Amino acid sequence: MEDIDKIVRCLCNSVCERRKPRRIHKSTLENAKNTREESLNLRFDVLQCLDDPNRFFLYEVYKDEGGFVSHKETDHYKIWRETVAPMMAQPREGIKHKNIFPVEEDAFISR
């Protein structure tokens, strides 16, 4: 097994109660689809809380720290960030993690 130093970024979002989650959902899916085209992105999952549809969880995996840094410079990320910022009930919280398992890069490829 090859040890790949992947960076996993988890982002929890809350949408303001007065806003419909559909708008943030649409913007986030557009960002996720474009992110999946980035060469250093291995995975981008968008999850919506079953108990509270105003809460979203983003699970992103990049090949390395450089991939994450590059992602933040893309137009689609900047557009997403500016679009959803006013919809947040609280500031976005991104938490970086180091991948422990699985270690194979192809384990992150959607099948």
N, C-alpha and C positions, 0 to 999 in steps of 0.2 A: 504494500500500500504506500502510495506517495503522500507525504504530508504536505498539504497545500494550506498556506496561511490565509484562509478566507476570513473576510470581515462580514459579520452578520449585524445588520442594523435593524432594530425593532422600534417602531414608532407607533405610539398610541395617540389617537386623535379623539377629541370630543367635538361634536357639532352643537352649536347653540340651539336651544329648544325652539326658538322662534323660526329657525330655518328648517327646510325639509332636507333630509339626508340624501335625497336623490341627486341634488346638485353637487354635493361633495363627492358622492359616489361616482358620478360621471367624470368629474375632473380628475379624480384619483385613478380611475381606470385608464384614462387617456395617458396620464403620466406613466402608469405601470406598463402599458403596451409599448410606449416609446423607450422606456428604460430597458425592457427586454431585448431591444435591438442594440444596446450598448455592448461592445465586445467584452467588457470586464464584468458585466452583470450576469450572475448565474441563476438568480431566482428573484421573483418579486410577487409576493402573494398579498392580496387584499382581502381582509376578513371583516365582516360586520357582526357585531355582538347580537346574539339571539334575544337576550333579555332587554337590550337597550339599542334600538336601531340607530341611535344618534352617536354610537361609539364605533370606531373603526380601529383596526390593528393592521399595520403594514409590516411585512416580514421581507426584508431585502437581503440578498447575499451577493457579495462582490468578490472577485478573485483575490483582490488585495486592497489595501488602504487607498492606493492610487485610483482604483476603480470608483470607490465611493467619492473621493475628492473630485474626480472628473464628472461624475454624475451631477454633483451640485453646481457645475458650471454649464450644464446643458440648458437650452432654451425651454424644453418641455418641463424640466424641474422648476425653473424660475417662474414660468407661467402658472404651474400648479401651486407653488408656494404663495404667490400673490393672490391667486383666485380663492384659495381656501382659508387664508389668514383671517379675513373678517368673519368667517363662519365658525371659528373655533370658540368653544366655551371657555377654554383655557389654552395657554401657549402649547404648541407641539412639544413633545418630549421624545427625543431620539436617544436611544440607549445602544451603544456599540457593544458587541459581544465578539469573542473569538470562537470560531468553530472548533468543537472537540470531536464530534461524530455526526455524520459520516465524514471520512476524510477524502474519499474519491470525488473528484470534481463532477463526474457524470451522475453522481447521486442527486445532484441538484437540478438536473435536467427533467423537466416535466415530461411524463410519458403519456 
